[in-house]
């Protein structure tokens, strides 16, 4: 009985590894940076929206003569960091953050990063969690708009000059 169970488990594992479908390989990593200002005195009751328009993707700088845009199968968010440029701010004032990329014509809007459990105190930078969408359709454009949604635990103590640094994995077929 145990031998049969072991055999069934091995067969199931074999099917899972063989039937995973098309695999992708990372062609390169793409980095986007955007600066924005969070005003002093924002309340903790509302969701505050910040639109950062005309963020250059610089996709042409990343693509060399070896890579054609048709060879890109997907672009996935990998990691992002929110930090203050000039002040030493405790980011524990944030309850939730969501970052979305928006196409130039504003018809496509996808969440790429979020965080809803920032920490209790002494948070010097916010490491955001990546979402799962493929954002190839937006990041192959020359410019995009970022929508940053913030909920605060308390009012913002001062104007915060912020920088959002995001990394994306550009994948192609194996």
N, C-alpha and C positions, 0 to 999 in steps of 0.2 A: 504494500500500500504506500509506504513512504517513498519507494523507488519510483512508483508511478506519479506521485505528486511532484517529486523532484524533476522527473522527465517533463511533466506538463509545464512547470515553471520555466525550465530551460527553453522549451519550445515557445512559450509566450514571450520571453525576453528576446529570443531570436526574431520573432515577428515584429516586435516593437522597434528593434534597432534597424531592421531591414525596411520597414514600411514607414519610416519617418518622413518620407517625401523628399522634395528637392532641398538640397542643403545650399547654404550661402557662405561666402567667405568675405571677410571685411576687406574692402579695397583701400580705404583710408578713413581717418577720423576728421570730422569737420567741427570747427569751433566757432561759436558766435558769441559776441559780447555786446551788451546793451547797458547804457547808463540811464538812470531815471531818478527823479527826486520825489521823496515821500514827504509831504508837508507836515509841519508840526501841528499837533492838536486834533488829529483824526480820531474819531470816536470808536468805541468798541462795539457799537450796535449794528453798524452797516458793513456791507462788503464794499471795499474801495477798489475801483478799477483804474488801472494805469495802462494807457495805450502808447506803445513806443513804435512810432511809424517809421517807415523807410529804413529798416535795419538791413544792411547789406549782407547777403549770404556769402558772397565772394566764391561762389561755386566754380567760376571759371579759373580762379587761382588754384583750386584744389585738383582740377581735372588736368592731367597732362596729356601728352600726345598718345599715350598708351591706353587711356580710358575714354571711352565715348559715353555720353549720357544714356544711350540706349543699353549700355552694359550694366547700368545701375539697376538692381532689382528692388532695393528698398533702402530707406534711410530711417534709422531707429534712434530715438533719444537714448543716451547712455547715462550722463550725469550732468548735474548743474549745481552751481554754488551762488548764493546771494550773500553779498558782503557790503559793508559800508566803505566808501572810498576815503573819507576824511575823519569821521568820528569813531570813537570806540563805543559802539552801541551794543547793548544786550538784546539780541534778537528774540529773546523769550517773550517779548511783547506781542509776537505774532501767534495767533491761534491757528490759522490755516493760510496756506498760500497755494495758488494754482497758476501755472504758466501755460498759455495757449499760443500756438502759432496761427496766424491768419493770412490767407492768400492776399495778393495785391488787390484783387477785385472784391475781396471780403466775402466771397461765397463759401469758402472752406475755412473751418475753424476747428482745430484739434488740440486737445490737452496733451502736452508733452511732459510736464513735470508738475509735481505737487508735494505737499507735506502737510500733515494735519496733527502732528505730535512733535512740536519743535523742541521742547525741553522746559525745564523749570527756571534756570538762571545761568548766567555766564555763557551764553551762546554767542560766540564771536562771529560765526558764519553759519548760514543755513545750508546744509547738504540736502538737496531736493531729491526725491525719488522719481525715477523715470516711469512714464506711462508706456503703453504698448503700441501705439499707432504707428503705422508707416506714414511718414510725412514727406515722401519723395515728391509728391505733386506740388508741395509748397516750397520745399527747400531747393528745388531746381530752378526756381524763379530768382531773378537778380536781387529783389528786395522783398521783405515781408513785414508784417506788423506783429508785434508781441502784445498780448493782453495779459497783464499780471493782475490777479485778483488777491486781495489781502483782507483778512479778518484779524483784528487785533484783540488782545486780552485787555489792554488798557490804552489810553490815549498816547499818541506818539509824543515823546518828550521834546523833540527838536526836529528841524528839517534834516532829513537823512539823504545824503547823496549816495545812491546805491548803484552797485554794479551786479549784473546778472551774467554769469559766464556759463555757457551751455556747450556740451559736447554731443555729437551725433555720430553714429557708426554708419558709414556708407557701404552697403553690401552689394555684391554681385554674385552671379552663379559660379559654382565651382568648375 
